[in-house]
Amino acid sequence: MAKNLKKFANARFVRTIDLGLLRRLLERHANALSGLDLAILDDDSDAARKALLEFFLGPDENHPDGLVTDLHRIAELGDANGLRLLQDQARRRGVGIMAANDGAPDEGREDPKHVALRLFLDERELFDVAADTLSYTTLSSYSEFSGTDEGIDAEVNEVTCSAFKASAESLLEEELRGRYCRVGWYDDDGEINVVMTHGAVLKTTEVIEEGADRVIRLREAAHAVLSYDPASGRLKIGGFAKSGRADIAELFAVTMLKRPGFFAAPDAQNLYTLALVEREGFGFKFDHAFDAGIRRVIITAVQVDRIGTDLRSGKTRTLWSHLVRDSRDNALARMGETTRGINFAGDWRINHIVIGVDIDVGEKRPVRVTIKLKPPSLAVFKRHRFEARIMELLRRNGLVNDREIAQSAAAAE
């Protein structure tokens, strides 16, 4: 998170923001605030707005860390996408999204930042749920774990959720991230989404305050996201140190599924493959005829590795790599045209490919979704839109591994 508040120092924000709302926010941090006399905000005047602009443009040491955190959280939901999430939550709760008479100009009252600020102050639970939703819909880098069976529902109730939270607190403490943990649970069309708001690793930094330097210790807020699909038995984890994601997966399996080791099979992360691409070679092309909404699929980048045996250790390792990019056509075909000696049947392997998928959304230009596919476990793309269609595209083109799902005891009998 950026420390400064320069993104709030623009003429439209300062001209239209309701000063009464903003004063309430600033009063939350009055004891650590400097460089702004809050009394000047009592009157909605040009002088008050000028003072506010100068404060935002002023030195960082005048901006308390708590205020910076609050404003950046508001900014995250202060755009068109954030407004949509806030509206969704407001409709579910029967809460009016707009204030009828808050004294602000109409253009200010309707600005997404203004709405986010008011709901942050007056409807905090609604705001937090929308913020959690933003966390799990915009992450692009996940670790994925495939369970040992399909169709296993999570038991989401007060007892299991409390057990998960308690275990998560212990895990966070072991990871030196403090014990604080706020957990939100959300059902999204059958998929269970969990957002863990927790502390990051403790940081020590030197600051200048009142003309002197001092050392402070702070723990920033961080978010971990888990998404579990009972139908496929697949769990996605993002926003947490990769070294601890397997532990969170096991924690989820024990507390919510009552199945220890559910995500711990040897092939639990052997999810994606480029074997078909290597077999077909530089002529490989995606087939997307099954989806009329996909206009075009291209490979925009490909990295290949020369594999060899280390004479000292006897282990296989990468000797060197070759990367080709082509944003207009097909990087894989371009590699075949411009290089010699690369043979996937021999000592070369594809490390990863980057795919551009153009999806028709009823406008002149399609939406481009970019996917980085790196076997065995990584498919990196923004999953808040089109995730099901992208996964179907990968599956139909032979890039998703079919796993041997464990049979139930009844079926075995």
N, C-alpha and C positions, 0 to 999 in steps of 0.2 A: 504494500500500500504506500502510495506517495505520501510524504510527510506534509508538504505544503498545501495551501488551500487556493492556489492560483486558479483552479478550474471553476471556483465559485466567484472569481473576480471578473465577471463579464457584465456588460452594461444591461443586458436583458434580465439576467438573474437579479441584479441589485435593484433595477427599476421596478420589477414586478413582484418581488417576494414580499409576503406579508410580514411587516416588521414585528408585529405582536407575536406571531408564531416563532420567528427567529429569536426574539428576545427570550422566550420561554426555553428554547434550546440552549442559548448562551448561558442562561441562569443556572443550568445544570452543572456548569463548570466555572461558576463565578469566582470561587476561591483561588483558582489557578489562572484566571484570565487577566491579561494585561494589554494595554494599548488600545482599549475601547471602553468609553464610559457608557454603560448600559442605559443611563438616564436619557441620553440623546435619542434613543430609539422609542421614547414615549410618544413622540410626535412623528407622524408620517410626513417628513419634510425632505427637501432636497439636501439640506445639511446632514440629516440623519443618514441618508443613503450614501452621501459622499464619505462620511466617516466610516460607514460599513465597508465601502469599496477600499478605502485606505487600510483598513484593518486586514482584509483578505490579502492585500498586496504587501502587507508589512512583513517584518521578520518572523521567521518560524518560531523563535523562542516565545513569541506572544500567543502562540496557539497551543493550548493544552492538548496533550495526547488524547484525552478522552473526547474532546471536541472534534479533533481530527478524525477519530474513529467513527463518531456519530455521523459527521458530514459525509464521509466516504461511504458509509452504509446507506445513507439516504441517496447519495449520487448513484449507487449501484442500481437502485430501483427508480431513479429519476429520469428514465427515458421511456420510449414507447413500449418496449418489451416489459419493463418494470411496471408501467402503468397497467398493462394487460394483466399481469400477475396479481396486482393489488385489486383490480376490478373483479377478477375471478374469486378471490378470497372474500371480498366485500359482498358479492352476490350470495355466496354460500352462507354468510352470517346475517344477511339482511341489513347490512350497514350501508348508509349513503356514502358515496365516494367523494361527493363535493359538499363543501360548506356553503350554505345558502347566503349568509351575510357575514363574511369575515373581514370586510373592509378593504379587500384587495381588488385591484382591477381584474376584469373578467379574464384577460389573457394570462394574468398571474395565477388566478385560482385554478385555471385549467392546465397550467404547465405541469408536466409530470413531476418535476422536482418539488413544486409546491404541494402537490397531492401527497407525495412520499413524505415530506416533512410533517404535514398535518397528521397523517396516519401514524408516523413514528411517535408523535407526542400523544395522540388521543386514542389510538387503537393499536397498542404495542403488540398484542398477541397476533392480530391480523398481519401487521407488518412483519413480524418474525417468521410467520408461516410463509409469506410471500418470499422473504429473503432465503429461507431454506429451499423453497421450490426453485428459485433462481440458481442456487448452488448445485442441485442435482440435475438441472436441465442444461447447464452450460459447460460443465466439465467435459473435456475431450480426452484426457489421458486416464484410462482406467487399467487396473489389473483385473483380469477375468478368471473366474474359477468355475469349472463345470462339476456339478455334484455327481455322486455315484448313482443317482436315480432321477427320473423325471416325475412331475406331478406331486411333489412333496410340498404341502402348504406350510407356511410359517404360522405359528401360534402367536398372534398379536393380541395380547391382553395385558391387564395391569400387572399381573405377576411376572410374565415373561419379559415385558418391557423393563420392569424394575430390575430384574436379574441381569438383563443385558447392560443397563446403565451402570450397575454396581461393578460388573466385570470390566466394563470399558474404563471406569475410573481407575481400577487397579492396574489395568494395562497401560493407561496414560501415565500413571505414576512411575511404573517401571521404565517407561520410555523417557522419563525426566521431563514430562510435559505438564506437571501439576495434576491435581485430582479433579479440577472443574470439568464438568461435562454436561451440556444440555443436549437432549436427544429429541428430535422430532420424527414422527412416523407418518408416512403419507402413502395412501393407496392410489396408484395411477393406472387405471384400466387393468387391474389384476396384479400389477407389479408393485412390490413393497419397496418403498424408498425411505431410507434412513439418513438423516442429516445429524452428524455429531459436531456440535460447536465446542471446541476445546482449546486448551492453551498450547502455544508453540513452545519450542525449547527456550528456556530462560536466556535473555540477552542482557549483557552489561554494556552500557555505552556512556560516553562523556558528554555532558550538556553544559551550556552556558546559561546561567540564570542569575538575574540581579547583579550583573557585572562580575560574576565569579564562576569558575568551573567546578562542577561536581560530577560524581559518578552515580548513575541510577541503574536500577535493575528493573526490567520490564518483561512481561510475557504477553506477546501479541495473541489475538484470537485467530484461530484457524478452523477450517471446516473439513471434515471427512464425510464422504458420501458412500453409502452402500445401496445397491439396487438389486433386488432378488426377484427373479421370474420363476414362479413355481412350475409353470408348464414345461420349461426347458431344464430346470434345476441349475440355472446359471446365476452366479453372483458377480456383480461388478463393484470394485472398490476404487475410489479416487480421492485425491486430496490428502493423502496420508503417506508417511514415509514408506517406500516400497518394502523396506526390510521388515516392517510390522504388519503388512497387509495380510499375510497368511495367518497371523495370530488373530486379527480381527475376523477373518473368515471362519476360523475355528470357534471363536467366541460366539458368532452368529449361529453356527451349526449346533453348538451345545445348548444355548439358551432358547433359541427361537424354533429350531427344527427338532430338538431332542435327538440329534444324530451326530455324536462325536465322530470326527474324521470324514464327514460328508464331503468336504472340499479338499481332502488330503490325499486323494489317489495319485499314483505316480504320473498319470496323464491328465491331471486336473487342469493344467495350463497348456496342454498341447492342443490348441484350439484352431490355429490357422496354418495353412500350408501354401507353398508356392511350387509344389512338385509338378502340378499340371503345367504351369508356365514354363518350368525348366524342360519338361518333356516336349512341349510344342515349340519351344525356342523363340527366336526373334519374331516369328510370325503370329504369336499369340494375340488374339483380340477378344475383347469382352462381347458377350451376347446379352443384349438387353431388350430383345424383341418382346419378351413376356410382359414388360412394363411400358405401356404407351406413354406414360408421363416422363420417362427418361429420354431426353433428346440425344445425349451423347455421352460416351464414356471413353476417356483417354488416359494413357499412362504418361504422367508428366515427369516422372523421375524414376530411375532404377539404379541401384547399387549392386555390383557383383563383387564377390570376394574370391581370390585365388587361395585355395586350400592346400596345405602341405603338412608334412610330418616334421615335428621338431626332433632333430637327431639326438639331442641330449636327453629330452624327457620322453620321447616316443609318443607324445600327444599330438593330436591334430590341431592346427591353429591357422589363423588367417595370415598369409604372407604379405598380401597387399590387396588394395581395393580399387575399383574403378566406378565412377559415378557419372551418369549422363542425365541431363535435364532437357526437356523439350516441352514448353508450355503450349505449343500450338498443335501438336499432332501426337506422336507416339515415341516416347523416349526409348522404349525397348527396341523398336524397329530401327531407330536412329543409331543405337549402339551396334546393332548388327551391320549397319551400313558403314560405320566409321571405324570399327575395330576388327582386329584379326586374332585368331587363336583362342577365342573364348568358346569353350565347349562345355555345356552343362552336363553332358554325359561323362565328362572327365573330372578335372580338378577345379572346376568353377562352380560356385553356388550363388544364387540370388540372395542377397542380404535383406533387401526390402524394396518395395515399389510404392510410389505415390500415385494415387488415382484421382482424377477429376471427374465428377459426375454432375452433369447439367440436368436439372429437374425443372420441368414446366410447372409454373405456378399461376398461369393465366395472364402473365404480363409479357411485355415485349422481349425482355431478357430473362432467361432461366436463372434459377439459383444454382450456384456452384457449390457442391459439397466436396471437400478435399479429404481423402483418406490415406493415411500412412499405414501400410500393412507390413508388419515385420513378424514372421513366425518365430516361435510357436504361439506367442500369447498376445501380441499387440495389434489392435486395430484402432488407430487413433483418429477420431473425427468428432466434431461437435454433434452430440446426440440429441439435442433438444428438438430437432426436426428431422424427419425422414429416416430415423434409425431402423425401423422395420424394413423399409425398402432397400436401404443400403445392405443390411444383413442378408436379405433375400438375394440381392445381386451377387454378393460374395458367395453365397451358398450355391446358387445355380451355376456359377462359373468354376466350381470345384475348389474354392479357396478356403473353405471351412471344413475342418476334420470331422468326420463322423466318429463318435465315440461308442464303445461297447458299454451300454448302460446296464448296471447291475439289475438282475432279476429279483423280484420279490420272493419271499419264502414260499408264498402260496403258489406262485408260478413255477418255482423250482420243484415243488412237490408234484 
